[in-house]
Amino acid sequence: MVSKSQIHDIVRALLGKDYSFPNRILDGRNNRCYSLKSNEGSIFVKSYFHNTQDQRNRLKAEFEMLSFLWEGKVNCIPEPLVRDDSNRIGIYRYLNGTSARNITLQWNDIKQLADLLLKMWSLRKKKNAKKLETASESCTSFSDYDAIIENRLERLLKIKALDTIDEDLIKFLKTSFNEVWRDTLKPSLKKDESELVMTISPSDHGFHNALMKSDGKWIFFDFEYAGWDDAAKMISDALHHPAVPIPIEFKSTFVRYLLSGLKDDGTLLNRLNIIHPVVGLKWCLLMLNEFMPVSQNRRKFSGLKKNWENQKIEQLELSKAKLNLIKENLDKGICFA
């Protein structure tokens, strides 16, 4: 773990300027974040989590994606300045803004997220785009969707039940979850053999990772899971993310706006009808990360102090509620559960 004084020295060496002593920002869930000030402005320093059970190079994925987008004239993202791979540190221009948790989202806000996704789509044919990482749990085929669910399910079912909440988790996965997955959605993946449409995706995109500037423009951040992915998954991830959800009244408009910008001939829409509820199941399992030791280690590294038992109970209830919404909307095409 890199100390504050080490970060101060690293910043001075990399930028060649004097900055204030790092101020810890207790807002991340996976990494350690700091702000440092100078006469020329402030910077944001991110110390990235690393673990043998979590092999993704988060610094490389995020810094290279932001650099690629910045070069492509995408300015609704943090400006990457410099990185230190040996110490797993990324340095970015500091951002000021208002959290979406304090704002009632309107269509103009949602449209800005959609415009970012469309801009990333437009940059996919750039020469340097081929060098970008694949997104976390990227899907290049329908079998990849199957594998994501099966792998996450297997890891959760391997958890040793030490108390009643762990037992409740195992029961939920083996009964209610399996009923929807194995009887309905898993077989649906075999119905479409069309080629997936690949794009560049932020992967963890939504207003939970955004700040609104004083002029009403949004800055979207946290690209450590970003990379190449299926366009249908990119859309579905935005619709399903539970942290600061897109308001239900704007979801259909969001989908139509994206499909129009992607010049869809109906193929992507048909795939969305299959993929969307499957991605919803993935989010049911993602909500259960608090049961996984590696996820608890990430939270502790970032500085979060939680009552883990209460957190597990809360997340399991959220996952159950999400599954019920998916079940209720299975016969409605693209459901917005």
VOBA-1610 file (N, C-alpha, C; in pm, whole numbers, padded with zeros to 5 digits, always signed):
BEGIN
Met+00085-00119+00000Met+00000+00000+00000Met+00089+00125+00000Val+00061+00218-00089Val+00141+00340-00100Val+00090+00443+00001Ser+00182+00499+00081Ser+00144+00594+00184Ser+00120+00733+00125Lys+00062+00822+00203Lys+00038+00959+00159Lys+00169+01031+00127Ser+00268+01013+00211Ser+00396+01080+00187Ser+00462+01027+00060Gln+00446+00897+00033Gln+00500+00841-00090Gln+00428+00897-00211Ile+00296+00912-00201Ile+00218+00970-00310Ile+00263+01114-00335His+00286+01189-00229His+00332+01327-00241His+00465+01332-00316Asp+00557+01242-00284Asp+00687+01238-00350Asp+00673+01194-00496Ile+00586+01097-00521Ile+00566+01046-00657Ile+00509+01156-00747Val+00410+01229-00696Val+00349+01337-00773Val+00452+01445-00807Arg+00532+01481-00710Arg+00636+01584-00733Arg+00735+01537-00840Ala+00773+01409-00834Ala+00870+01356-00930Ala+00811+01348-01071Leu+00684+01309-01081Leu+00623+01291-01212Leu+00583+01423-01277Leu+00535+01517-01197Leu+00485+01643-01252Leu+00585+01758-01239Gly+00687+01739-01157Gly+00788+01842-01144Gly+00739+01970-01079Lys+00638+01957-00994Lys+00581+02074-00926Lys+00554+02041-00780Asp+00543+02146-00701Asp+00509+02128-00560Asp+00357+02127-00542Tyr+00309+02026-00473Tyr+00167+02013-00444Tyr+00149+01999-00293Ser+00028+02028-00248Ser-00004+02012-00107Ser+00001+01865-00069Phe+00005+01838+00060Phe+00003+01700+00108Phe-00131+01638+00068Pro-00132+01512+00025Pro-00255+01448-00023Pro-00369+01452+00079Asn-00488+01487+00030Asn-00610+01484+00111Asn-00692+01364+00068Arg-00719+01272+00160Arg-00792+01150+00127Arg-00937+01181+00094Ile-00986+01124-00016Ile-01126+01137-00056Ile-01194+01003-00031Leu-01281+00997+00066Leu-01346+00871+00102Leu-01475+00853+00023Asp-01459+00830-00108Asp-01577+00818-00193Asp-01572+00693-00280Gly-01453+00639-00304Gly-01441+00521-00389Gly-01474+00393-00313Arg-01513+00289-00388Arg-01545+00160-00327Arg-01436+00055-00356Asn-01346+00086-00449Asn-01247-00012-00489Asn-01103+00035-00475Asn-01081+00166-00474Asn-00946+00221-00476Asn-00931+00330-00371Arg-00807+00377-00351Arg-00781+00490-00262Arg-00764+00616-00347Cys-00836+00721-00311Cys-00837+00843-00392Cys-00794+00963-00309Tyr-00722+01057-00374Tyr-00669+01173-00305Tyr-00680+01296-00395Ser-00685+01413-00331Ser-00674+01540-00404Ser-00551+01613-00353Leu-00482+01681-00446Leu-00365+01760-00412Leu-00377+01895-00482Lys-00335+02001-00415Lys-00350+02136-00469Lys-00215+02199-00499Ser-00217+02291-00598Ser-00100+02374-00627Ser-00150+02510-00674Asn-00059+02601-00699Asn-00098+02734-00749Asn-00161+02726-00887Glu-00135+02618-00959Glu-00185+02603-01096Glu-00312+02518-01104Gly-00363+02477-00989Gly-00485+02397-00989Gly-00469+02268-00911Ser-00575+02190-00907Ser-00576+02067-00828Ser-00569+01944-00918Ile-00521+01837-00860Ile-00516+01709-00931Ile-00584+01602-00847Phe-00621+01495-00914Phe-00686+01380-00852Phe-00593+01261-00868Val-00560+01196-00758Val-00468+01082-00761Val-00543+00957-00717Lys-00528+00852-00796Lys-00598+00726-00770Lys-00494+00616-00749Ser-00498+00555-00632Ser-00413+00441-00600Ser-00497+00315-00619Tyr-00460+00232-00716Tyr-00547+00123-00762Tyr-00528-00006-00682Phe-00641-00070-00657Phe-00644-00198-00587Phe-00584-00308-00675His-00513-00400-00612His-00460-00516-00684His-00463-00635-00590Asn-00502-00750-00646Asn-00512-00871-00564Asn-00495-00991-00656Thr-00437-01098-00603Thr-00415-01217-00685Thr-00546-01278-00734Gln-00656-01251-00663Gln-00787-01302-00705Gln-00858-01204-00798Asp-00797-01090-00823Asp-00857-00987-00910Asp-00746-00935-01000Gln-00726-01002-01112Gln-00607-00980-01194Gln-00620-00863-01291Arg-00736-00800-01303Arg-00751-00692-01400Arg-00658-00576-01365Asn-00586-00527-01466Asn-00499-00411-01449Asn-00586-00286-01464Arg-00641-00240-01353Arg-00737-00131-01355Arg-00673+00000-01401Leu-00550+00025-01356Leu-00481+00147-01396Leu-00460+00150-01547Lys-00409+00044-01604Lys-00383+00039-01747Lys-00511+00058-01826Ala-00617-00015-01787Ala-00744-00008-01860Ala-00801+00133-01857Glu-00801+00195-01738Glu-00862+00327-01726Glu-00778+00435-01792Phe-00650+00438-01764Phe-00565+00546-01816Phe-00557+00541-01968Glu-00545+00422-02026Glu-00536+00412-02171Glu-00668+00446-02238Met-00780+00407-02176Met-00910+00443-02234Met-00932+00593-02229Leu-00904+00656-02115Leu-00923+00801-02103Leu-00831+00876-02198Ser-00708+00828-02214Ser-00614+00891-02307Ser-00665+00881-02450Phe-00716+00764-02486Phe-00772+00743-02620Phe-00890+00835-02645Leu-00980+00844-02548Leu-01098+00928-02563Leu-01061+01076-02565Trp-00968+01115-02480Trp-00924+01255-02477Trp-00864+01296-02611Glu-00785+01208-02670Glu-00728+01234-02802Glu-00837+01240-02909Gly-00948+01172-02884Gly-01061+01173-02977Gly-01157+01288-02951Lys-01113+01387-02875Lys-01191+01509-02847Lys-01313+01485-02760Val-01310+01379-02681Val-01415+01356-02582Val-01372+01430-02455Asn-01446+01534-02418Asn-01405+01616-02304Asn-01501+01609-02185Cys-01592+01511-02188Cys-01684+01494-02074Cys-01630+01385-01981Ile-01498+01376-01975Ile-01429+01275-01894Ile-01312+01344-01822Pro-01253+01280-01721Pro-01135+01338-01657Pro-01017+01341-01756Glu-00936+01445-01746Glu-00816+01452-01830Glu-00705+01371-01765Pro-00654+01268-01834Pro-00543+01190-01778Pro-00412+01268-01792Leu-00332+01270-01686Leu-00207+01345-01688Leu-00085+01254-01697Val-00069+01166-01601Val+00046+01076-01602Val+00016+00957-01512Arg+00084+00847-01537Arg+00063+00728-01453Arg+00196+00669-01409Asp+00192+00597-01299Asp+00308+00529-01243Asp+00270+00383-01229Asp+00309+00300-01326Asp+00267+00160-01327Asp+00326+00081-01210Ser+00449+00111-01173Ser+00514+00032-01067Ser+00443+00050-00933Asn+00387+00168-00909Asn+00316+00194-00784Asn+00164+00191-00800Arg+00116+00159-00921Arg-00027+00152-00953Arg-00099+00282-00916Ile-00046+00392-00970Ile-00103+00523-00942Ile-00134+00595-01074Gly-00254+00653-01082Gly-00292+00736-01195Gly-00321+00877-01148Ile-00277+00976-01225Ile-00296+01116-01188Ile-00380+01184-01295Tyr-00485+01253-01251Tyr-00582+01314-01342Tyr-00612+01457-01298Arg-00665+01537-01391Arg-00708+01672-01356Arg-00826+01660-01259Tyr-00825+01740-01156Tyr-00931+01734-01055Tyr-01063+01788-01110Leu-01172+01725-01069Leu-01304+01763-01117Leu-01388+01821-01003Asn-01458+01928-01033Asn-01554+01983-00939Asn-01695+01965-00997Gly-01789+01929-00913Gly-01925+01914-00961Gly-02018+01862-00854Thr-02144+01847-00891Thr-02249+01801-00799Thr-02283+01656-00827Ser-02293+01577-00723Ser-02329+01436-00738Ser-02472+01422-00788Ala-02495+01320-00871Ala-02629+01293-00923Ala-02725+01252-00812Arg-02672+01209-00701Arg-02757+01169-00588Arg-02832+01289-00530Asn-02787+01410-00565Asn-02852+01531-00516Asn-02933+01602-00626Ile-02957+01530-00737Ile-03022+01591-00854Ile-03134+01502-00904Thr-03245+01561-00945Thr-03351+01487-01013Thr-03319+01485-01162Leu-03283+01367-01213Leu-03237+01356-01351Leu-03350+01381-01450Gln-03317+01457-01556Gln-03409+01486-01664Gln-03352+01430-01795Trp-03431+01439-01904Trp-03384+01383-02031Trp-03255+01446-02079Asn-03236+01575-02059Asn-03112+01639-02103Asn-02991+01577-02034Asp-03008+01532-01911Asp-02899+01465-01840Asp-02874+01327-01899Ile-02982+01252-01917Ile-02971+01116-01972Ile-02910+01120-02112Lys-02949+01218-02190Lys-02900+01232-02327Lys-02748+01248-02329Gln-02693+01316-02229Gln-02548+01334-02225Gln-02475+01202-02205Leu-02533+01112-02127Leu-02474+00978-02113Leu-02483+00904-02246Ala-02600+00910-02310Ala-02616+00845-02440Ala-02518+00901-02543Asp-02497+01032-02542Asp-02404+01094-02637Asp-02261+01046-02614Leu-02223+01024-02488Leu-02091+00969-02461Leu-02078+00830-02524Leu-02179+00746-02506Leu-02175+00610-02562Leu-02169+00614-02714Leu-02242+00707-02775Leu-02240+00719-02921Leu-02106+00772-02971Lys-02045+00862-02895Lys-01913+00913-02933Lys-01810+00800-02926Met-01820+00717-02824Met-01728+00604-02812Met-01749+00506-02927Trp-01874+00488-02967Trp-01906+00404-03083Trp-01840+00460-03209Ser-01845+00591-03225Ser-01789+00653-03345Ser-01637+00643-03352Leu-01572+00624-03235Leu-01427+00616-03231Leu-01374+00473-03242Arg-01464+00377-03254Arg-01423+00237-03251Arg-01335+00198-03370Lys-01346+00273-03481Lys-01269+00239-03601Lys-01135+00311-03608Lys-01105+00392-03507Lys-00975+00456-03503Lys-00865+00350-03488Lys-00751+00379-03549Lys-00642+00282-03550Lys-00602+00237-03411Asn-00588+00333-03319Asn-00544+00299-03184Asn-00648+00225-03102Ala-00773+00222-03150Ala-00878+00155-03074Ala-00851+00005-03060Lys-00782-00052-03158Lys-00753-00195-03153Lys-00662-00231-03036Lys-00588-00133-02983Lys-00495-00159-02875Lys-00563-00156-02737Leu-00688-00112-02733Leu-00758-00100-02606Leu-00790-00237-02547Glu-00801-00242-02416Glu-00836-00365-02345Glu-00979-00408-02381Thr-01010-00534-02355Thr-01150-00575-02356Thr-01212-00529-02225Ala-01340-00502-02226Ala-01409-00460-02105Ala-01412-00574-02004Ser-01431-00541-01879Ser-01447-00643-01777Ser-01569-00728-01810Glu-01552-00859-01812Glu-01659-00953-01851Glu-01715-00918-01988Ser-01625-00887-02080Ser-01664-00857-02217Ser-01731-00977-02282Cys-01827-00948-02369Cys-01897-01054-02442Cys-01875-01039-02592Thr-01815-01140-02654Thr-01796-01142-02799Thr-01883-01249-02865Ser-01956-01323-02784Ser-02046-01426-02835Ser-02155-01451-02732Phe-02261-01521-02772Phe-02368-01552-02678Phe-02320-01649-02570Ser-02223-01732-02604Ser-02170-01825-02503Ser-02099-01749-02391Asp-02047-01628-02421Asp-01982-01548-02317Asp-02083-01505-02210Tyr-02204-01472-02253Tyr-02308-01434-02156Tyr-02339-01552-02063Asp-02348-01669-02123Asp-02372-01791-02046Asp-02259-01810-01944Ala-02135-01792-01989Ala-02019-01816-01903Ala-02014-01717-01787Ile-02051-01591-01812Ile-02050-01489-01706Ile-02142-01531-01592Ile-02265-01570-01628Ile-02362-01610-01525Ile-02314-01735-01453Glu-02271-01835-01530Glu-02229-01961-01468Glu-02108-01943-01377Asn-02010-01863-01421Asn-01890-01842-01339Asn-01920-01768-01210Arg-02002-01663-01219Arg-02038-01589-01098Arg-02121-01676-01004Leu-02212-01751-01062Leu-02297-01839-00982Leu-02213-01944-00910Glu-02118-02001-00983Glu-02032-02104-00924Glu-01950-02048-00807Arg-01895-01927-00824Arg-01814-01869-00717Arg-01897-01842-00592Leu-02020-01794-00613Leu-02105-01766-00498Leu-02149-01894-00427Leu-02175-02000-00505Leu-02219-02125-00445Leu-02106-02197-00371Lys-01983-02156-00396Lys-01869-02216-00327Lys-01845-02153-00189Ile-01917-02044-00161Ile-01901-01978-00032Ile-01941-02073+00080Lys-01857-02082+00181Lys-01888-02167+00296Lys-01990-02096+00384Ala-02105-02159+00401Ala-02213-02099+00480Ala-02177-02100+00629Leu-02145-01982+00680Leu-02105-01970+00820Leu-02217-01921+00910Asp-02324-01868+00848Asp-02435-01817+00929Asp-02564-01824+00847Thr-02673-01776+00904Thr-02803-01789+00838Thr-02813-01704+00711Ile-02744-01590+00707Ile-02752-01508+00586Ile-02680-01577+00470Asp-02569-01646+00499Asp-02502-01724+00395Asp-02591-01839+00347Glu-02660-01902+00440Glu-02752-02010+00403Glu-02867-01958+00319Asp-02916-01838+00352Asp-03023-01776+00275Asp-02977-01746+00133Leu-02852-01701+00119Leu-02794-01676-00013Leu-02793-01803-00098Ile-02741-01912-00042Ile-02730-02038-00116Ile-02869-02088-00157Lys-02964-02077-00067Lys-03101-02120-00098Lys-03160-02037-00212Phe-03142-01906-00206Phe-03192-01816-00310Phe-03133-01851-00446Leu-03003-01875-00452Leu-02936-01906-00578Leu-02981-02041-00635Lys-02999-02138-00548Lys-03034-02272-00594Lys-03181-02286-00631Thr-03263-02196-00583Thr-03408-02207-00610Thr-03456-02094-00702Ser-03486-01979-00646Ser-03546-01870-00723Ser-03460-01827-00841Phe-03331-01808-00817Phe-03243-01762-00925Phe-03231-01868-01034Asn-03206-01991-00993Asn-03189-02099-01091Asn-03314-02121-01174Glu-03429-02100-01114Glu-03556-02118-01187Glu-03562-02026-01308Val-03524-01900-01289Val-03528-01803-01400Val-03413-01828-01497Trp-03296-01858-01444Trp-03178-01874-01530Trp-03186-02003-01613Arg-03195-02117-01549Arg-03184-02243-01622Arg-03310-02278-01701Asp-03426-02240-01649Asp-03551-02277-01717Asp-03591-02181-01828Thr-03548-02054-01818Thr-03597-01954-01913Thr-03487-01882-01990Leu-03398-01813-01920Leu-03305-01724-01989Leu-03184-01794-02049Lys-03132-01894-01984Lys-03019-01969-02041Lys-03055-02030-02177Pro-03172-02097-02190Pro-03210-02151-02322Pro-03231-02042-02427Ser-03271-01922-02385Ser-03298-01815-02482Ser-03172-01770-02556Leu-03055-01790-02495Leu-02930-01747-02559Leu-02899-01827-02685Lys-02961-01942-02701Lys-02936-02026-02817Lys-03027-01993-02935Lys-03118-01897-02914Lys-03215-01864-03018Lys-03162-01768-03124Asp-03052-01699-03095Asp-03000-01597-03185Asp-02854-01629-03216Glu-02824-01654-03343Glu-02688-01685-03382Glu-02625-01572-03463Ser-02688-01455-03463Ser-02634-01341-03537Ser-02506-01292-03471Glu-02422-01228-03550Glu-02293-01179-03500Glu-02314-01060-03408Leu-02241-01058-03296Leu-02252-00946-03203Leu-02187-00821-03262Val-02242-00706-03227Val-02189-00578-03273Val-02101-00522-03161Met-01970-00513-03187Met-01876-00471-03085Met-01858-00319-03085Thr-01843-00265-02965Thr-01820-00121-02949Thr-01722-00100-02834Ile-01688+00024-02808Ile-01604+00058-02693Ile-01698+00106-02583Ser-01692+00041-02470Ser-01787+00068-02362Ser-01717+00111-02235Pro-01776+00207-02158Pro-01721+00240-02025Pro-01737+00125-01928Ser-01837+00040-01954Ser-01870-00080-01877Ser-01939-00051-01744Asp-01885+00040-01665Asp-01947+00075-01536Asp-02006+00215-01546His-02087+00237-01652His-02135+00372-01681His-02272+00398-01620Gly-02289+00522-01581Gly-02413+00566-01520Gly-02387+00690-01436Phe-02490+00740-01374Phe-02478+00866-01300Phe-02423+00846-01159His-02396+00722-01120His-02323+00697-00997His-02177+00736-01014Asn-02131+00737-01139Asn-01994+00775-01172Asn-01995+00903-01255Ala-02057+01006-01204Ala-02069+01131-01280Ala-02084+01250-01186Leu-02038+01365-01232Leu-02055+01491-01160Leu-02107+01596-01258Met-02203+01678-01213Met-02256+01784-01298Met-02186+01915-01267Lys-02130+01977-01370Lys-02063+02105-01354Lys-02168+02217-01342Ser-02122+02337-01311Ser-02212+02450-01288Ser-02289+02489-01414Asp-02237+02452-01532Asp-02305+02485-01658Asp-02403+02378-01702Gly-02425+02275-01618Gly-02519+02169-01651Gly-02458+02055-01730Lys-02331+02065-01766Lys-02264+01958-01839Lys-02213+01852-01741Trp-02223+01726-01783Trp-02182+01616-01696Trp-02041+01568-01731Ile-01967+01530-01628Ile-01838+01465-01643Ile-01854+01321-01595Phe-01820+01225-01681Phe-01833+01084-01647Phe-01694+01026-01618Phe-01683+00952-01507Phe-01553+00900-01466Phe-01562+00754-01428Asp-01451+00698-01386Asp-01437+00558-01347Asp-01446+00466-01468Phe-01335+00454-01541Phe-01328+00374-01662Phe-01237+00252-01643Glu-01221+00206-01520Glu-01127+00097-01497Glu-01177-00038-01547Tyr-01306-00048-01578Tyr-01361-00171-01636Tyr-01384-00157-01786Ala-01347-00043-01844Ala-01381-00009-01982Ala-01304-00092-02084Gly-01360-00099-02204Gly-01294-00168-02315Gly-01394-00215-02418Trp-01350-00304-02503Trp-01435-00357-02610Trp-01544-00448-02551Asp-01667-00431-02602Asp-01778-00511-02552Asp-01892-00511-02654Asp-01988-00598-02632Asp-02108-00605-02716Asp-02194-00481-02694Ala-02241-00420-02804Ala-02323-00299-02794Ala-02452-00325-02716Ala-02508-00443-02730Ala-02631-00476-02656Ala-02605-00480-02505Lys-02488-00527-02467Lys-02452-00530-02325Lys-02427-00388-02274Met-02364-00304-02358Met-02340-00166-02319Met-02471-00095-02286Ile-02573-00114-02369Ile-02703-00051-02346Ile-02768-00111-02222Ser-02764-00243-02211Ser-02829-00311-02099Ser-02766-00276-01965Asp-02632-00263-01963Asp-02565-00225-01838Asp-02614-00090-01788Ala-02632+00004-01881Ala-02681+00137-01842Ala-02822+00130-01786Leu-02904+00044-01842Leu-03043+00032-01798Leu-03056-00038-01663His-02962-00128-01633His-02975-00211-01513His-02900-00158-01392His-02803-00067-01413His-02718-00031-01298His-02804+00026-01185Pro-02791-00030-01064Pro-02883+00005-00955Pro-02844+00128-00873Ala-02719+00176-00885Ala-02671+00278-00793Ala-02748+00410-00804Val-02747+00470-00924Val-02828+00590-00952Val-02900+00561-01084Pro-03010+00488-01078Pro-03074+00438-01201Pro-03130+00549-01290Ile-03130+00519-01420Ile-03198+00606-01514Ile-03347+00602-01481Pro-03413+00716-01464Pro-03556+00715-01432Pro-03636+00636-01535Ile-03731+00558-01487Ile-03808+00469-01573Ile-03873+00541-01690Glu-03914+00667-01669Glu-03984+00740-01775Glu-03893+00778-01891Phe-03760+00765-01873Phe-03667+00801-01980Phe-03598+00680-02042Lys-03624+00561-01991Lys-03550+00444-02039Lys-03582+00409-02184Ser-03708+00411-02223Ser-03741+00377-02361Ser-03686+00482-02458Thr-03690+00608-02418Thr-03634+00715-02501Thr-03483+00697-02514Phe-03418+00659-02405Phe-03274+00632-02405Phe-03240+00522-02505Val-03316+00414-02504Val-03291+00303-02595Val-03313+00345-02740Arg-03425+00413-02767Arg-03454+00456-02905Arg-03347+00552-02956Tyr-03303+00643-02870Tyr-03201+00742-02909Tyr-03071+00670-02945Leu-03032+00572-02865Leu-02909+00498-02893Leu-02921+00414-03020Leu-03033+00344-03035Leu-03050+00260-03153Leu-03049+00344-03281Ser-03106+00462-03274Ser-03104+00553-03388Ser-02961+00597-03419Gly-02886+00633-03315Gly-02748+00677-03334Gly-02657+00565-03382Leu-02689+00442-03346Leu-02611+00326-03388Leu-02655+00274-03524Lys-02754+00340-03583Lys-02806+00304-03716Lys-02853+00158-03719Asp-02929+00120-03616Asp-02975-00018-03605Asp-03083-00049-03708Asp-03070-00162-03773Asp-03169-00206-03872Asp-03272-00301-03812Gly-03271-00315-03682Gly-03361-00405-03612Gly-03290-00524-03551Thr-03168-00551-03599Thr-03091-00666-03548Thr-03052-00647-03402Leu-03003-00527-03371Leu-02960-00499-03233Leu-03080-00498-03139Leu-03192-00443-03185Leu-03313-00442-03102Leu-03357-00584-03070Asn-03353-00672-03170Asn-03390-00812-03147Asn-03297-00877-03045Arg-03167-00845-03055Arg-03072-00902-02961Arg-03095-00848-02821Leu-03131-00721-02812Leu-03158-00661-02681Leu-03270-00734-02609Asn-03370-00777-02684Asn-03482-00849-02622Asn-03435-00976-02553Ile-03326-01035-02604Ile-03271-01157-02544Ile-03170-01123-02436Ile-03082-01029-02466Ile-02968-00999-02379Ile-03008-00921-02255His-03103-00828-02268His-03135-00737-02158His-03168-00809-02027Pro-03259-00908-02026Pro-03288-00976-01898Pro-03171-01060-01849Val-03087-01112-01940Val-02969-01189-01899Val-02871-01098-01826Val-02851-00976-01879Val-02765-00880-01812Val-02826-00842-01677Gly-02957-00840-01670Gly-03024-00815-01542Gly-02988-00920-01438Leu-02981-01046-01482Leu-02940-01153-01391Leu-02795-01135-01346Lys-02712-01088-01441Lys-02572-01060-01403Lys-02568-00959-01290Trp-02656-00856-01299Trp-02659-00754-01195Trp-02714-00808-01064Cys-02804-00905-01072Cys-02849-00973-00949Cys-02731-01035-00877Leu-02639-01095-00953Leu-02522-01159-00894Leu-02418-01056-00851Leu-02403-00948-00928Leu-02309-00842-00890Leu-02347-00780-00756Met-02477-00770-00732Met-02523-00715-00604Met-02479-00799-00486Leu-02439-00922-00513Leu-02400-01014-00407Leu-02249-01019-00386Asn-02177-00925-00447Asn-02032-00922-00433Asn-01986-00910-00288Glu-02071-00851-00203Glu-02030-00832-00063Glu-02008-00966+00009Phe-02058-01074-00051Phe-02036-01206+00008Phe-01898-01261-00027Met-01832-01200-00128Met-01704-01251-00177Met-01587-01186-00102Pro-01493-01267-00052Pro-01379-01211+00022Pro-01300-01107-00057Val-01279-01129-00188Val-01200-01034-00266Val-01270-00899-00275Ser-01402-00898-00279Ser-01476-00772-00283Ser-01467-00700-00149Gln-01472-00776-00040Gln-01455-00715+00092Gln-01316-00654+00105Asn-01217-00719+00046Asn-01080-00666+00050Asn-01070-00535-00028Arg-01140-00526-00142Arg-01140-00402-00220Arg-01203-00289-00140Arg-01314-00318-00075Arg-01384-00215+00003Arg-01293-00166+00117Lys-01228-00260+00184Lys-01140-00223+00294Lys-01021-00141+00243Phe-00965-00180+00127Phe-00854-00105+00068Phe-00894+00039+00039Ser-01018+00057-00010Ser-01065+00191-00046Ser-01093+00277+00076Gly-01104+00213+00194Gly-01128+00289+00316Gly-01271+00281+00367Leu-01356+00205+00297Leu-01494+00191+00343Leu-01499+00111+00472Lys-01575+00160+00567Lys-01593+00090+00693Lys-01739+00049+00704Lys-01763-00080+00688Lys-01899-00130+00684Lys-01921-00239+00787Asn-02046-00254+00829Asn-02088-00372+00903Asn-02121-00476+00796Trp-02030-00570+00774Trp-02042-00660+00660Trp-02166-00747+00668Glu-02207-00788+00786Glu-02326-00871+00798Glu-02450-00793+00754Asn-02464-00669+00799Asn-02577-00587+00758Asn-02572-00559+00609Gln-02450-00538+00557Gln-02435-00512+00415Gln-02477-00632+00332Lys-02443-00751+00377Lys-02481-00872+00304Lys-02632-00890+00304Ile-02695-00865+00418Ile-02841-00876+00427Ile-02907-00779+00331Glu-02859-00655+00329Glu-02917-00552+00242Glu-02900-00589+00095Gln-02781-00635+00058Gln-02755-00667-00083Gln-02835-00789-00129Leu-02852-00885-00042Leu-02932-01002-00079Leu-03077-00963-00104Glu-03131-00875-00021Glu-03268-00829-00042Glu-03282-00752-00172Leu-03182-00672-00205Leu-03184-00597-00331Leu-03178-00692-00451Ser-03097-00796-00439Ser-03085-00894-00546Ser-03217-00969-00566Lys-03282-01005-00457Lys-03412-01074-00466Lys-03516-00984-00533Ala-03517-00856-00496Ala-03613-00761-00554Ala-03586-00744-00703Lys-03459-00738-00741Lys-03423-00725-00882Lys-03470-00846-00961Leu-03450-00964-00907Leu-03493-01087-00975Leu-03644-01087-00994Asn-03718-01044-00894Asn-03865-01040-00906Asn-03910-00946-01017Leu-03844-00832-01030Leu-03877-00738-01137Leu-03850-00798-01275Ile-03740-00870-01286Ile-03707-00934-01413Ile-03813-01039-01448Lys-03852-01120-01350Lys-03954-01222-01372Lys-04086-01162-01417Glu-04123-01050-01356Glu-04251-00986-01389Glu-04253-00929-01530Asn-04137-00904-01589Asn-04130-00838-01719Asn-04078-00928-01831Leu-04064-01055-01807Leu-04004-01145-01906Leu-04082-01151-02036Asp-04211-01134-02032Asp-04292-01144-02154Asp-04316-01009-02221Lys-04241-00907-02182Lys-04265-00771-02234Lys-04153-00721-02324Gly-04075-00813-02384Gly-03965-00767-02468Gly-03856-00706-02384Ile-03808-00590-02424Ile-03707-00521-02344Ile-03772-00469-02218Cys-03749-00541-02108Cys-03805-00494-01981Cys-03709-00392-01921Phe-03759-00308-01834Phe-03676-00206-01775Phe-03662-00226-01626Ala-03665-00352-01583Ala-03652-00384-01441Ala-03513-00347-01391
//
